[in-house]
Amino acid sequence: MQDVFTESYLRANIIAWLPIQQEDTVLYIGEENDMIGTKLKELSGSVTGIPPESSADTFKAALLRGNWEYIICLGTLAKLGRRESEERLEGVRQVLNMFAGALSKSGKLILAVENIFGLKYFAGVKEEGSKDWFGAVESSPQSAGYTREELLPLLRGAGLTECSCYYPFPDYRFAMAIYSDAYQPRLGELIDQVGNFDMERLIFFDETKAADVVIRQGRFREFSNSYLFAAGKAGSILVNEQDERISYVKFSNDRAKEHNIRTFITTDADGTNHLLKLADTADAAAQISNMEQNYHALSDIFENTKFSANRCKPRTAGVEFEFLKGHTMEEELDFLLEQGDTEGAKNKLLEVLSEIKSCRGQQKFQMTEEFRSVFGSVELPPKLLAFSAADIDMILPNILIQDDSGDWTVIDYEWMFHFPVPVNYVLYRVIHYYAETTATRRILDAAALYGQAGITEREQAVYGKMERAFQSYVIKSHVPLRQLYHEGRCLAYHLTSLLYAKREIEQRHLMQVYFDRGNGTREDDCINYRSKSFDGEFQLEIPVDDNVTAVRIDPAVSACTVEIRRLCFPSSKEDVIKFYGPAHKVGGQIYLLEAEDPYLLITDLPEGERRLLLDMRVETISLAAAKMIAPKIDPKYRIKKMLKR
């Protein structure tokens, strides 16, 4: 199986967006032929790789070899710093000074580090440098984490005064989005937080929900899992070929190559924002070039509705959309639900469905070969209405309510097909991807919404098949990261599961001691003991009152084996005194207790000191197994059973 952590091409996303030119000289602190080094060599014709394990002399010689246009250091700053000084930040300061001295006048240092206070670390991910839980926040000497506030002064102190800080998500190792101070994530964006391909992890809480709280409170920068700095000398600003600062990058490239694209938000010198979509690979050029055709088709379809399509025009190597300010329809409904206005949210969703139904270009559905190639050969009900050309992705996150006008603008129409698609399938996706995604949204009752939209249960089943076929069309033979994560069986332990397992183990290793004071034993007259290390070992001194006539010990709550090393009073001559119960001797001092409620009963209690000393190991076993074993180790088993009956 693929070693996802080192071999996935998604590892290169962290640098793939950089405006590196073929003539730029690049020094990469890493293996020249790993996924990042390979991507760098696609961008530049002059890439030198220096493994971070190289000797200090080799490292310094590489730095001094020339004025580098780019120095790329991803996750290795702590290791390099420790080599220079035992003092944590002093070593980093020295390394950053060396980097600054090796850059050309227009050169940039691209530096990725883990954030000490990254949300994933609080959620249960092991710290990258120390390989320990909470290694960064506990100041482990091997920690690879830093804070933004620690590094910015050191970068500027090294002369790298033009410094932009970016926030890769979920982290720099598998960046699927890169935010900045100029563009922060919206509520609901930070999902699919996987990435512990290299180490086991715990899951203390839902990171997606916690991320929304962080965003709502304006604290995303503090809890970003990683930081990515683009730092250069005075006047050396990281800009694209059009001299625009890059504020945001989204990678939609975890799918088939012909569908892999990137989305950019950039800002030019006069403060104008631009929304760009570019092909991630040459194979995806058609996916981008179709956008302009889709815009013109939708402009006609949306006539006389509340919808409009975001304006699109050609751009070097891609297309540019109008940058609009507003909030999504998804955010609108989420806000209504948060306010307890369930009826308002439902009515707003029904209004969206009604507007989609009123779009132009509808005809009787006829299945085409193009349809089958995307959605499969499904059996649809007769007389369905269809769009002659359909944007199937009119889901609520793709509908922007503009701040200034309140207009509804469809901002993403990548998945538009120019062949008949049932209208009800488009409606189905709107309902499915909102009302069936979270517990909060399920209060809207998706089944009722389907009914109000005129989508029968039979149609729902067919549209479910179509959706699965469409997702297969999007990824084709590609295996997405989330699927590799689950197939790779990366160990992730949920806290609730661990607590449940702990309770189960505690219950299995619960020993109860009952006291008979002349009238039998009672549940309210017992002491519970638990094996502290969950290994079934018990070393106890049990107090026995003077009025107790018998002691009953229940070693476990089910059939078990018991190794009795000591069971006596201080005055006893034997280490193990006489006891009664459903016990079959296996050998030595090991007994099989074959009963649903096993017990050891002691009736011969001494006068004077009444401390029962107990040292034993208990292992639970199924009752069925105990009943199979007992006759084989106890020749008198059947007689005992008969006498018991």
Summary of the structure (lengths in Angstrom):
residues: 645
radius of gyration: 33.7
end to end distance: 59.0
largest distance: 100.5
contacts: 2035
relative contact order: 0.07
helix: 35%
strand: 27%
